[in-house]
Amino acid sequence: MRWPHLVSIAGLITLAACNSAKKPSDTNFTTAINEYLTKHGEACTVIGRQFPIDLPRSEQNEQYGIGPKLAALEQAGLVQATETTAVVHGMLDPLRGSGPAQPVKRYELTESGRKYFHQIPGTFGQTDGFCYGRKSVDAIVKWTEPAKVGVSSQSEVTYTYKLVDSAPWAQSPEVQQAFADIRTTVNGVSRTTEVAGLQLTSKGWEVPGQ
């Protein structure tokens, strides 16, 4: 005969939990941002070319650029190189035509490299890159008081992040020397801040568009 009373208590508990999730707090903001980062927080470096990549001798000996990057990735076991000859196409080919075949070092993905090579968002649309970890909230630095924007409340949250599920090859000194972005992300995560715009929904706070 106590069922109505028990149902009432359960309803109050559910309502309290729902109201708690809607409060602006470090805990709720951390949960919301981490839910977003689980889907969109991969840390990746863009190569800018499609594999296989044919590298002529002029690029192999460069101090900067793609040559040192591919050499570091080869040491890390993500690509393998073979000596061959090929016609290397350039941006001016439509104007002056393709040049003759020349000696090149051809880089191709290894089985290990394919596990880390993904399609990722780029400046001009989707591109390809090596992903080496995922971002996760380390600490909430500050947030703005929720303000009504349209029909919902929004807050701008500044946070620092840490790298989780980090790939071992990203710790390689050769890789970090060749890829400044990897070096900065892996070694400077505790000092790196990002900003997320959060929106209050019927279920609580979330990053729009996930």
Secondary structure, 3 states (H helix, E strand, C coil): CCHHHHHHHHHHHHHHHHHHHCCCCHHHHHHHHHHHHHHHCEEEEECCCCCCEEEEHHHHCCCCCHHHHHHHHHHCCCEEEEEEEECCCCCCHHHHCCCCCEEEEEEEECHHHHHHEEEEEECCEEEEEEEEEEEEEEEEEEECCCEEECCEEEEEEEEEEEEECCCHHHHCHHHHHHCHHHHHHHHHHHHCEEEEEEEEECCEEECCCC
